[in-house]
């Protein structure tokens, strides 16, 4: 079903979310799931998970893949993610 938490943690119970590690969520101002990203970030915080939400402007959903097409904003997001992962999980 569309609400299966295995397919999307957005639908996971609070009990499951409490077990999440620190989480970084990147979205875009043009992403159709922007509101869901904001809500999910809020849920994580409400159950005690350290979560960061960042949004880039004027890029489409799945902008991550645009780094290989030379879009500098997408490259910057990848760089920030790498730095965040190294800081939080090294």
N, C-alpha and C positions, 0 to 999 in steps of 0.2 A: 504493500500500500504506500501511498504518497507520504504518509506520516510515520514511516518506519525509522526509528532512531538509528538503525544500522546504516541506513542510506543518508541520513542527515541528523547530526547531533542537535540541530535546532529543536527536534522533537523528543529529545532525551528527557528523562525524569530529572528532577533536582538531585536525587540521590546519585545518579550516574554523573551528572555535571560536577558534583563536589569532588569527584576523583580526577577531574581534568588538570593537566599541568598548566603553568602560565601560558596564556594564549594571545597571539597576535592576529588580528583580523584586519585585512586590507580590503577596501571596497572602493567604489568610484561614485562620484556625484551622479553619474549617468546609469549606474547599475540598477536594474529592476529589482534587485534584492537588497538595496540599500537599507530600507526600513527593517528587513529581517536581520541584517547585520547589526544594526543598532540595538534591536530587541535582544538578540542573542548575547551581545556584549553586556547588556544590562542584566540579563539572567545570570551570566557567569559571575558578575560582580555580586549579585544578590545572594549567591550561594558560597561566596568567599574565594572565588578563583580570581587571581590577578589577571586581568585582561586589558589589552590595549586595542583600541579601534582607530584606524587611520583611514582617511579617504583622500584619493587623488581627484583632481577635477577634470571633467570633460573627456574622460576615457570610457570606452564601452565595457560591458561585462566581459570577463575573461581577458582583460587588458594585459595580464601577466605574460601571455604569449607574444605580445607585441614587442617585447625587448629584442627578439631575434629579427624583427623588421626594422630595428633602428630607432624606435620611439624612446627618446631619452627619459621620459617620465616612468615608463615601464622598467627601464634598466635601473633607475634610481630605486624603485620599489624592490626589485630583486636584491639590490645591494643592501637596502635597509633590512630586509628579511634575513639576509645572511648575517649581518651584524647582530641583529636581535637574537637569532638562534645561538650564535657564538657566545653572547653575553649571558643568556639564560640557561644554556644547556652544556656549556664547555666544562 
